């Protein structure tokens, strides 16, 4: 791993535009305000300060990590492990979200580590804080998206019918689509954003139906950043001509 180029967090934050800085500040202030004045909307049980802290961390870290993805900053994978995956594991242990806990331990943490290593090997020649990303042509993108949806329909059925599973079909489908997003992100494909749009909309619908209105801050903030990421990656791949005719699974 001696050949890896490590990103600069200070340089990353200095690259924020005024609009990006205002947006992230707004999300952070809103999340902290909800935790202080309406903690019951953030979490069903507010008896534990640790759980409330983990919930607020998630609400703030999720759009921050998505902004890092949008700006092609590979340090996002390290931030994701410490501020999202570990806090999810703590929440899951206390609240009985065992499927989520297993997905964090067995999928997200390993793929974050692999993704950081692989992204570090594809650094932009002009800006070492940027990672070279790519995308498929429109026809191949649509075919890939259809394939992903079919895969998630099957996996959703399998996971929701596993013995002892407490997940609804919608939750299982969203989990599978999230894993597709993680895999495509590791491979540096712009198409991961389409999978993430679907995942975020599903979580938005589930949080509304569950009355978890505090989490809507997280959902809406991520959805906004997701569309921003689609634009940023599309612009980069067009300017740098990194459009491929077929998907390459070599990381």
Phi, psi and omega in degrees: 000008183291341182272001181286143176256119185272139184282160178254117180292323179296315179296324179298310182293330176292338181280354180297133171283167179299320180295317179297318181295317179297318182297311181294322177297318179299315180297316181297313180297318180296317180296316179294320178299317178297319181295325182282314188263331181226060184299331181293341177275347178271326187206142181299316179253117182255013183291331183259117176299327180297315181293321179294320177299316179297321180295316178295319177304316180297314182298322180281316187289325183301305178294331177295315179295321178295324176295320176298318176300314181300325181268011174059037182263114187289346176295348180301329183290326178289315177300320181300316181299311188279324185261342181245300186296315181293321178292325175297319180297317178298313178299317183296320179298321183277331186254000176078023178272069191288329177296317178297318181298316180294322180294325177293314185287315188270338183242300192292316180295312177300317184288331174296317180295313179297317181297318179299316180297314184289319178298326180293343179268357182231056182278140178297137183293332184267335180219108185286000173266351178263149174249139177290122179243168186214170175208166177266166172294166186301316182297315180292326178297316180295317178298319179296318181296318177298316178299320179295318180297316179299315178302316183289328175299316179292312181294325177298319178296315181296311185292322182286343180254007177292142179304127178085358181289133178258000183281140171285168179299321181297318178296318180295319178297316180296321178297315180296318180294324176297322178291323175299315177303314181298322180291314179293327177294318177301322181279358176070030179266134178300335182297345178297333180295325180294319177297324182286328174300312180299314181300314183294320178296321178297315179294325177299313179296318181293321180291324177295314181294332180272354181076017180272068189291334177297328181284348178295334175302312180298311184298311182293318180299318179292323180296318178299312181295327179299315178293327175296318179296320177302314181295315182298314182290322178298317180297316182295313183294329178288315182291327184258004177052054179251037178270130184248152179278334178215156182286139180245116183274003176282122182279000000 
